[in-house]
Amino acid sequence: MTPIPLPAADASERSRLLVVDVIRRRALQRLYERRNAVDLLIQSLEDYQRARKSATGRSLDFSAARKCS
């Protein structure tokens, strides 16, 4: 990732807004990349759960919530 040169204090409002826009776009791109990684992880866990269910005949419950007994 290339660094973003910050505009000088006397720079126009437009140039400052362009820099902010670039920063926001990069942040949004990182969020989409993370979302994609999470989607792939969820899909892998669901595939694993289906494979285990068909192999053992019973379901494994994956949950983000901790189970209390």
PLY file of the C-alpha trace (Angstrom):
ply
format ascii 1.0
element vertex 69
property float x
property float y
property float z
element edge 68
property int vertex1
property int vertex2
end_header
0.00 0.00 0.00
1.44 3.33 -0.99
1.45 6.13 1.54
-0.98 8.97 1.02
0.70 12.37 0.86
-1.19 14.76 3.08
-1.98 18.15 1.58
-0.28 21.24 2.96
-2.11 23.45 5.42
-2.76 26.00 2.70
-4.09 23.38 0.25
-7.54 23.75 -1.16
-10.57 22.16 0.44
-10.95 19.99 -2.65
-7.50 18.43 -2.28
-8.15 17.68 1.40
-11.44 16.03 0.49
-9.70 13.92 -2.15
-7.24 12.63 0.44
-10.06 11.78 2.85
-11.87 10.01 0.00
-8.80 7.87 -0.75
-8.44 6.94 2.93
-12.11 5.96 3.16
-11.94 3.90 -0.05
-8.91 1.98 1.25
-10.64 1.31 4.56
-13.72 0.06 2.71
-11.57 -2.18 0.54
-9.98 -3.72 3.66
-13.44 -4.32 5.14
-14.59 -6.12 1.98
-11.45 -8.27 2.04
-12.10 -9.22 5.66
-15.74 -9.92 4.91
-14.71 -12.22 2.08
-12.31 -14.08 4.40
-15.07 -14.54 6.99
-17.51 -15.76 4.32
-14.94 -18.33 3.16
-14.36 -19.49 6.73
-18.10 -19.90 7.35
-18.49 -21.83 4.10
-15.60 -24.11 5.05
-17.10 -24.80 8.47
-20.50 -25.55 6.94
-18.90 -27.91 4.41
-17.00 -29.64 7.22
-20.19 -29.93 9.26
-22.03 -31.51 6.31
-19.17 -33.92 5.67
-19.05 -34.96 9.34
-22.83 -35.37 9.44
-22.85 -37.65 6.41
-19.88 -39.65 7.77
-21.19 -40.09 11.32
-24.91 -39.70 10.80
-25.16 -36.90 13.33
-24.72 -33.14 13.31
-22.03 -31.07 14.98
-23.21 -27.69 16.16
-20.86 -24.79 15.33
-21.79 -21.64 17.10
-20.05 -18.40 17.95
-21.84 -18.40 21.29
-20.24 -20.35 24.11
-22.32 -23.24 25.33
-23.09 -23.44 29.03
-23.90 -26.70 30.75
0 1
1 2
2 3
3 4
4 5
5 6
6 7
7 8
8 9
9 10
10 11
11 12
12 13
13 14
14 15
15 16
16 17
17 18
18 19
19 20
20 21
21 22
22 23
23 24
24 25
25 26
26 27
27 28
28 29
29 30
30 31
31 32
32 33
33 34
34 35
35 36
36 37
37 38
38 39
39 40
40 41
41 42
42 43
43 44
44 45
45 46
46 47
47 48
48 49
49 50
50 51
51 52
52 53
53 54
54 55
55 56
56 57
57 58
58 59
59 60
60 61
61 62
62 63
63 64
64 65
65 66
66 67
67 68
